[in-house]
């Protein structure tokens, strides 16, 4: 049986089917063998055989399929979450939903795996059924989260994005006000991320942070009513020993967070600090960045999806300072932090702060948050002296696109914007197209993860509003890898940033490639990333504080070749000494912060 299961999970379905049939011949009463055998048929394109096999296990006197669909749901989660085979997970769940069409668990899982697999229309339709069938506010919030996520990934229907956003705010406020002692953690623990969309649709940090803080506090209180949080015995003396620093994330791999965070692992002072890596929601794939980060840790754990198990390991390791790099991009990490497995807990890098009440500090710098930001953060803001992130550079391959391949004539001014559908706010697109219209002989290259056809529709519609000929627009699909993407940035004369959610890794890559860029500075963390990065690279050219300045900078950089050259050489020189490109000094600044945090903790 075990060998058959092993073969099944490495997609050798025909071989597994033979072994499951042998088990059935020997033990005909074992239902699970029939269920696995049916799945082998299903995943080889034989759904009728699958149904016939499963039906053999159904008791005619009590013809319930709940036991079978529960099994199918578990197998689908294994494929979807751990093995990253979203196609198989959704195939199984579609059949399970057909068998039990009103199962909220199955509909929820099918919808989220469809989202992960970029099947946005089907995701939305499934999530709508899930929401309609439930009378529970927590389910409706999660369904709305899935719908909003799919809409933003497509990046086209902003009217509905705003409508769903307003509904989500109402749902969350109602939940926090009226359900504080009713819902079990099993319903609430997936809700930490439900406000993720706010930073993409509006730059109103006081309102956004208030909702996020309230929701995270509600979720954390629900969790700690069922699972006891850890209590730490405070040391009253500063021991002469290395501090144990734990880093918690599902992104310490080939991911924006991994590409940026890897340098701190490389530069840590291993005599003063012992480094622990907790790679959660981990997948059994080969990843060079994850392996490189792991090589710089004293201890690494590749862990799954059990918050209680992860928190216990962190507590057992006696971690002094736990650094969360996920924030509310992953509910699991929020749950772990809510259990307070370390005496000092910090959020850094991956996203704006989560608002989980057991997190002590949020790492920032002099630029990325305005001076008054502490007014609306639950965490204490810890500002590093220069920058909240630095790298030693980026690897680059050779470019694979050229102007001639895109039908862009010699001498044209090329503007470039590369972001996901989430960040394609129509108001900013309008400003970008106004720039193109105002600069003769200019073109805009648009690249991103959104559906190409919906992306074109969005830009063409806004282009008609501003009177821009669609022939001035070029659309690029995603490249095969990030090294190729960085090389292809060289085609641009000017990069146009997004707002209210700026680029982060994309901004650093642009600056490393010495390309002038235009950004609009806002109030929230997400609207000030490019600002702090440009300041820490030593340039102010292209930093705008209003829509008018954004357009003016875009036009000026397009028309003034000498200005572009000046920015290029400034950025070239910045590689030698600017804080943005000095990861070793940045690591020292972080280590100094850790030591100060520990002193404050011991003496408080």
C-alpha positions in Angstrom: 0.0 0.0 0.0 2.7 2.5 1.0 4.6 1.9 -2.3 1.4 2.5 -4.3 0.8 5.8 -2.4 4.4 6.9 -3.1 4.0 6.2 -6.8 0.7 8.0 -6.8 2.2 11.2 -5.4 5.0 11.2 -8.0 2.4 11.1 -10.7 3.0 7.5 -11.8 -0.7 6.7 -11.8 -0.7 3.6 -14.1 2.0 1.9 -11.9 0.2 3.0 -8.7 -3.2 1.6 -10.1 -1.7 -1.8 -10.6 -0.5 -1.9 -7.0 -3.8 -0.6 -5.6 -5.6 -3.3 -7.5 -3.4 -5.9 -5.9 -4.2 -4.5 -2.5 -7.9 -4.6 -3.3 -7.6 -8.2 -4.3 -6.0 -9.0 -1.0 -8.1 -6.7 1.2 -11.4 -6.0 -0.6 -12.9 -4.3 2.4 -10.3 -1.4 2.5 -12.1 1.6 1.1 -9.1 3.8 0.7 -7.6 1.6 -1.9 -10.7 2.0 -4.1 -10.5 5.7 -3.6 -6.9 5.9 -4.7 -7.6 3.5 -7.6 -10.4 5.7 -8.7 -8.1 8.8 -8.6 -5.6 6.9 -10.7 -8.3 6.4 -13.3 -9.4 10.0 -13.1 -5.9 11.4 -13.5 -5.3 9.2 -16.5 -8.4 10.7 -18.2 -10.9 8.0 -17.3 -13.6 9.7 -15.2 -16.2 7.0 -15.8 -13.9 4.3 -14.5 -13.1 6.5 -11.5 -16.8 6.9 -10.7 -17.5 3.2 -11.0 -14.6 2.3 -8.7 -15.7 4.8 -6.1 -19.3 3.6 -6.2 -18.2 0.2 -5.1 -17.4 1.7 -1.7 -20.8 3.5 -1.2 -23.2 1.8 1.2 -26.5 1.5 -0.7 -28.4 1.7 2.6 -26.7 5.0 3.5 -25.5 6.4 0.1 -23.4 9.3 1.5 -20.4 10.5 -0.4 -19.0 12.7 2.4 -16.4 10.2 3.4 -15.2 10.0 -0.2 -15.2 13.7 -0.8 -13.4 14.3 2.4 -10.6 12.0 1.2 -10.6 13.7 -2.2 -10.3 17.1 -0.6 -7.3 15.9 1.5 -5.5 14.5 -1.5 -6.2 17.7 -3.5 -4.7 19.8 -0.7 -1.6 17.6 -0.7 -1.1 18.2 -4.4 -2.0 21.9 -4.3 -0.2 23.0 -1.2 2.8 20.8 -0.8 3.5 19.5 -4.3 2.5 22.6 -6.2 0.5 20.6 -8.7 -2.4 23.0 -9.0 -3.7 21.3 -12.2 -4.1 18.0 -10.4 -5.6 19.6 -7.3 -8.3 21.5 -9.3 -9.1 18.4 -11.4 -9.7 16.4 -8.2 -11.7 19.2 -6.5 -14.0 19.7 -9.5 -15.0 16.1 -9.3 -15.4 16.3 -5.5 -17.7 19.4 -5.9 -19.8 17.5 -8.5 -20.3 14.8 -5.9 -21.0 17.2 -3.0 -21.9 20.6 -4.6 -22.8 22.4 -1.3 -19.6 21.5 0.5 -18.1 24.8 1.7 -14.7 23.3 2.3 -14.5 21.9 -1.2 -15.8 25.1 -2.8 -13.3 27.2 -0.8 -10.3 25.0 -1.7 -11.3 24.7 -5.4 -11.7 28.5 -5.6 -8.3 29.2 -4.0 -6.4 26.7 -6.1 -8.0 28.1 -9.2 -6.8 31.5 -8.1 -3.2 30.2 -7.6 -3.5 28.6 -11.1 -4.6 31.9 -12.6 -8.0 30.5 -13.6 -9.6 33.8 -12.6 -13.0 33.6 -14.1 -13.7 30.1 -12.7 -12.2 31.2 -9.4 -14.7 34.1 -9.2 -17.7 31.9 -10.2 -16.8 29.2 -7.6 -16.1 31.8 -4.9 -19.5 33.4 -5.6 -21.3 30.0 -5.1 -19.2 29.5 -1.9 -20.3 32.9 -0.5 -24.0 32.4 -1.5 -24.2 29.0 0.3 -22.7 30.2 3.5 -24.5 32.3 6.1 -21.3 32.8 8.0 -19.6 36.2 7.8 -16.1 34.7 8.0 -16.8 32.5 4.9 -18.2 35.5 3.0 -15.1 37.6 3.8 -12.8 34.8 2.6 -14.9 34.3 -0.6 -14.7 38.1 -1.2 -10.9 37.9 -0.6 -10.7 35.3 -3.4 -12.9 37.3 -5.7 -11.0 40.5 -5.1 -7.7 38.7 -5.6 -8.7 37.3 -8.9 -10.1 40.6 -10.1 -6.8 42.4 -9.2 -4.7 39.7 -10.8 -6.6 40.3 -14.0 -6.2 44.0 -13.5 -9.0 45.1 -15.8 -12.4 45.5 -14.1 -11.6 48.3 -11.7 -15.3 49.2 -11.3 -16.0 45.9 -9.7 -12.7 45.9 -7.8 -13.8 49.1 -6.0 -17.3 47.6 -5.4 -16.0 44.4 -4.0 -13.5 46.4 -1.9 -16.3 48.5 -0.3 -18.3 45.3 0.5 -15.2 43.7 2.1 -14.7 46.7 4.3 -18.3 46.5 5.5 -18.0 42.7 6.1 -14.8 43.1 8.1 -16.1 46.0 10.3 -19.3 44.0 10.9 -17.3 40.9 11.9 -15.1 42.8 14.3 -18.0 44.6 15.9 -20.5 41.7 16.3 -18.8 38.3 16.3 -16.0 38.8 18.8 -16.8 35.8 21.0 -18.7 33.5 18.5 -16.5 32.2 15.8 -14.0 29.3 16.2 -10.4 29.8 15.1 -10.9 27.3 12.2 -13.1 29.9 10.5 -11.1 32.9 11.4 -7.5 31.8 10.9 -7.6 32.4 7.2 -8.8 36.0 7.5 -5.5 37.9 8.3 -5.0 38.6 4.6 -8.5 39.8 3.9 -7.5 43.5 3.8 -4.5 42.9 1.4 -6.3 44.8 -1.4 -6.5 48.2 0.4 -3.0 49.3 -0.4 -3.6 48.6 -4.1 -6.8 50.7 -4.4 -6.2 53.7 -2.1 -3.4 55.6 -0.3 -5.2 56.2 3.0 -3.0 54.7 5.7 -5.0 55.9 8.7 -8.1 54.1 7.4 -6.3 51.1 6.0 -4.1 50.5 9.1 -7.1 50.9 11.5 -9.1 48.2 9.7 -6.0 46.0 9.4 -5.1 46.4 13.1 -8.7 45.7 14.2 -8.9 42.5 12.1 -5.5 41.2 13.1 -6.4 41.8 16.8 -9.7 40.0 16.3 -8.0 37.0 14.6 -5.2 36.8 17.2 -7.7 36.9 20.1 -9.7 34.1 18.5 -6.6 32.0 18.0 -5.3 32.5 21.6 -8.7 31.5 23.1 -8.1 28.0 21.6 -4.3 27.8 21.6 -2.3 29.2 24.6 0.4 31.7 23.6 3.9 31.3 25.0 5.1 33.1 28.1 8.7 34.1 28.2 10.9 34.4 31.3 12.6 37.8 31.1 16.3 37.9 31.6 17.4 40.8 33.9 21.1 40.7 32.8 22.6 40.9 29.4 24.3 37.5 28.9 27.6 37.4 27.0 26.3 35.1 24.3 25.3 35.3 20.6 21.7 36.3 20.1 19.5 33.8 18.4 17.7 35.4 15.4 14.9 33.4 13.7 13.7 34.3 10.2 10.2 33.1 9.4 8.9 33.1 5.8 7.4 31.2 2.9 9.4 33.5 0.5 13.0 32.7 1.3 13.5 31.3 -2.2 13.4 32.5 -5.8 11.0 35.3 -4.9 11.2 39.0 -4.5 11.7 38.6 -0.8 14.3 35.9 -1.2 16.3 37.9 -3.8 16.5 40.9 -1.4 16.8 39.2 1.9 19.6 36.8 0.9 22.3 39.4 1.6 21.6 39.8 5.3 22.1 36.1 5.7 25.4 36.3 3.9 26.7 39.2 5.9 25.6 38.3 9.5 28.3 38.3 12.1 28.2 34.7 13.1 30.1 35.3 16.3 27.5 37.7 17.6 24.4 36.0 16.1 23.1 32.5 15.6 20.8 32.4 12.6 17.7 30.1 12.3 15.6 29.8 9.2 12.0 28.7 9.4 10.9 28.0 5.8 7.2 27.5 6.2 4.6 26.3 3.6 7.7 24.8 2.0 7.6 22.8 -1.2 9.9 19.9 -2.2 11.4 21.6 -5.2 14.9 22.6 -6.1 15.6 26.3 -5.5 19.1 27.9 -5.6 18.2 31.0 -3.6 16.6 28.9 -0.8 19.7 26.7 -0.7 22.0 29.7 -0.6 20.1 31.3 2.2 20.1 28.0 4.1 23.9 27.6 3.7 24.3 30.8 5.8 22.0 29.6 8.7 23.1 27.7 11.8 19.8 25.8 11.7 17.1 25.5 9.0 13.7 23.9 9.2 11.6 23.2 6.1 8.1 23.2 7.6 4.5 22.7 6.5 1.3 24.4 7.4 0.7 23.8 11.1 1.1 27.0 13.0 1.2 25.3 16.4 4.0 23.0 15.3 6.0 25.8 13.8 5.6 28.0 16.9 6.6 25.1 19.2 9.8 24.6 17.3 10.7 28.3 17.5 10.0 28.3 21.2 11.9 25.1 21.8 14.9 26.7 20.0 14.8 29.6 22.5 14.8 32.2 19.7 15.5 35.6 21.1 14.2 37.7 18.2 11.8 36.3 15.6 11.7 38.2 12.3 8.6 37.8 10.1 9.1 38.4 6.4 5.6 37.6 5.3 3.3 39.9 7.3 -0.3 39.4 6.0 0.8 37.9 2.7 0.4 34.5 4.5 -2.2 33.8 7.2 0.0 31.0 8.5 2.9 33.3 9.5 0.4 35.7 11.2 -0.9 32.8 13.3 2.6 31.8 14.3 3.4 35.4 15.3 0.1 35.6 17.3 1.3 32.7 19.5 4.3 34.7 20.5 6.9 31.9 20.3 9.8 34.4 20.8 10.1 37.2 23.4 10.8 39.9 20.8 9.0 39.8 17.4 9.7 41.9 14.4 8.2 42.4 10.9 10.5 43.3 8.1 10.5 43.6 4.3 7.8 41.4 2.8 4.8 43.7 3.2 3.4 46.5 5.3 3.0 45.5 8.9 0.2 43.0 9.8 -1.1 44.6 13.0 -0.8 41.3 14.9 -0.7 42.6 18.5 2.1 40.3 19.7 4.6 41.8 17.2 6.8 44.4 18.8 8.5 46.2 16.0 8.1 47.1 12.3 11.4 47.9 10.5 11.4 51.1 8.5 13.8 54.0 7.6 13.7 57.8 7.4 11.7 57.8 4.1 9.5 54.8 3.7 7.0 56.0 6.4 6.1 59.6 7.1 7.0 61.1 10.4 3.5 60.8 11.9 3.1 57.1 10.9 3.3 55.8 14.5 -0.1 57.3 15.1 -1.7 54.4 13.2 0.6 51.5 13.7 0.1 48.9 16.4 3.7 47.9 16.2 6.5 50.3 17.3 8.2 51.6 14.2 12.0 51.0 14.3 13.7 53.3 11.8 17.1 52.2 10.6 19.5 55.1 9.9 19.4 55.0 6.1 17.4 52.3 4.4 15.2 49.4 5.4 16.7 47.2 2.7 20.0 47.0 0.8 21.6 44.6 -1.7 25.0 44.1 -3.1 23.6 44.0 -6.6 21.7 41.8 -9.1 22.7 39.1 -11.5 21.9 39.9 -15.1 21.8 37.8 -18.3 21.8 39.1 -21.9 18.7 40.9 -23.3 16.3 38.9 -25.5 14.3 41.9 -26.8 15.3 44.7 -29.1 13.5 47.7 -30.4 13.4 46.3 -33.9 11.6 43.2 -32.7 8.9 45.4 -31.2 8.6 47.6 -34.3 10.0 50.6 -32.4 11.9 52.9 -34.7 15.5 54.1 -34.1 15.6 57.4 -32.1 12.3 56.8 -30.4 11.9 57.4 -26.6 11.0 54.2 -24.9 9.1 54.3 -21.6 8.7 51.1 -19.7 6.3 49.8 -17.0 6.5 46.3 -15.5 4.1 45.3 -12.8 1.4 42.8 -11.8 -2.2 43.5 -12.5 -2.7 44.3 -8.8 -0.7 47.6 -9.3 -2.3 48.8 -12.5 -4.5 51.5 -10.9 -6.4 53.2 -13.7 -5.7 56.7 -12.4 -1.9 56.1 -12.7 -2.3 54.5 -16.1 -4.0 57.7 -17.2 -1.0 59.8 -16.1 1.4 57.4 -17.8 -0.5 57.7 -21.1 -0.6 61.5 -20.8 3.2 61.4 -20.7 3.4 59.3 -23.8 1.0 61.6 -25.6 3.0 64.7 -24.7 6.4 63.3 -25.8 6.7 63.1 -29.5 8.1 59.9 -31.0 7.6 58.0 -27.8 6.3 54.5 -27.0 5.3 52.7 -23.8 6.2 49.1 -23.2 3.8 47.4 -20.8 4.9 44.1 -19.1 3.2 42.2 -16.3 1.6 39.1 -15.0 -2.0 40.2 -15.8 -3.9 38.5 -18.6 -2.6 40.0 -21.8 -5.9 40.6 -23.4 -7.5 42.2 -20.4 -4.4 44.3 -19.9 -4.6 45.5 -23.5 -8.3 46.3 -23.1 -7.6 48.4 -20.0 -4.8 50.4 -21.6 -6.6 50.9 -24.9 -9.8 52.2 -23.1 -7.8 54.7 -21.1 -5.7 55.6 -24.2 -9.0 56.5 -25.9 -9.9 58.8 -23.0 -6.6 60.7 -23.3 -6.5 60.7 -27.1 -3.5 58.4 -27.5 -3.1 56.2 -30.5 -2.9 52.6 -29.5 0.0 52.1 -31.9 2.2 53.9 -29.3 1.7 50.9 -26.9 3.6 47.7 -26.9 2.8 44.7 -24.7 5.3 42.1 -23.5 4.6 38.7 -22.0 6.6 37.6 -18.9 10.1 36.5 -19.4 11.3 33.0 -18.7 13.4 34.1 -15.7 14.3 37.1 -13.6 17.8 37.4 -15.0 16.4 37.8 -18.5 13.9 40.4 -17.2 16.6 42.5 -15.7 18.6 42.4 -18.9 15.6 43.5 -20.9 15.2 46.6 -18.8 18.0 48.0 -20.9 15.5 48.7 -23.7 14.0 51.5 -21.6 14.9 55.2 -21.6 12.6 55.9 -18.7 10.7 53.6 -16.3 7.3 54.7 -15.0 6.4 53.5 -11.5 3.0 52.5 -10.2 0.9 54.2 -7.5 -0.7 53.8 -4.9 1.4 50.7 -4.7 5.0 51.3 -6.0 7.4 48.8 -7.3 10.0 47.4 -4.7 12.2 44.7 -6.2 11.4 46.1 -9.7 12.5 49.6 -8.5 15.8 48.3 -7.2 16.4 46.4 -10.4 15.7 49.5 -12.4 18.1 51.6 -10.3 20.8 48.9 -10.5 20.5 49.0 -14.3 21.0 52.8 -14.1 17.7 53.7 -15.8 15.9 56.9 -14.9 12.5 56.4 -13.3 9.4 58.4 -12.3 7.6 57.7 -9.0 4.8 59.4 -7.1 5.3 59.5 -3.4 2.3 58.9 -1.2 1.6 58.4 2.5 1.4 54.6 3.0 4.4 52.2 3.1 3.5 50.8 -0.4 3.5 54.2 -1.9 6.9 55.2 -0.6 9.1 52.2 -1.5 10.5 53.8 -4.7 11.0 57.1 -2.8 13.3 55.6 -0.2 15.2 53.5 -2.7 15.8 56.5 -5.0 16.9 58.6 -2.1 19.3 55.8 -0.9 20.7 55.5 -4.4 21.4 59.3 -4.4 18.9 60.6 -6.9 16.0 62.9 -6.6 15.3 63.4 -10.3 12.0 61.7 -11.0 10.5 61.9 -7.5 7.0 63.5 -7.7 4.7 64.4 -4.9 1.6 65.1 -7.0 0.0 63.9 -10.2 1.1 67.0 -11.9 4.7 66.5 -10.9 4.6 62.9 -12.0 3.5 63.9 -15.5 6.0 66.8 -15.6 8.9 64.5 -14.6 7.9 61.9 -17.1 7.8 64.5 -19.9 11.1 66.1 -18.8 13.0 62.9 -18.6 11.6 61.8 -22.0 12.5 65.1 -23.8 15.9 65.9 -22.1 18.6 63.4 -23.2 21.2 65.2 -21.1 19.1 64.8 -18.0 18.8 61.1 -18.6 22.5 60.8 -19.0 23.1 62.7 -15.8 20.8 60.3 -13.9 22.5 57.3 -15.6 25.9 58.4 -14.4 24.7 59.3 -10.9 23.2 55.8 -10.6 26.4 54.3 -12.0 28.5 56.1 -9.4 26.0 55.2 -6.7 27.0 51.6 -6.9 30.3 52.5 -5.2 29.0 54.0 -2.0 25.3 54.5 -1.7 23.4 52.8 1.2 21.1 51.0 -1.2 24.0 49.0 -2.6 25.8 48.4 0.7 24.3 45.2 2.1 27.2 44.7 4.6 26.6 48.1 6.3 22.8 47.5 6.2 23.3 44.2 8.0 25.3 45.9 10.7 22.5 48.4 11.1 20.0 45.6 11.5 22.3 43.8 13.9 22.7 47.0 15.9 18.9 47.2 16.0 18.6 43.7 17.3 21.1 44.3 20.1 19.2 47.5 21.1 15.9 45.7 21.1 17.4 43.0 23.3 18.7 45.6 25.8 15.4 47.3 25.9 13.7 43.9 26.6 16.1 42.9 29.3 15.9 46.3 31.1 12.2 46.9 30.8 
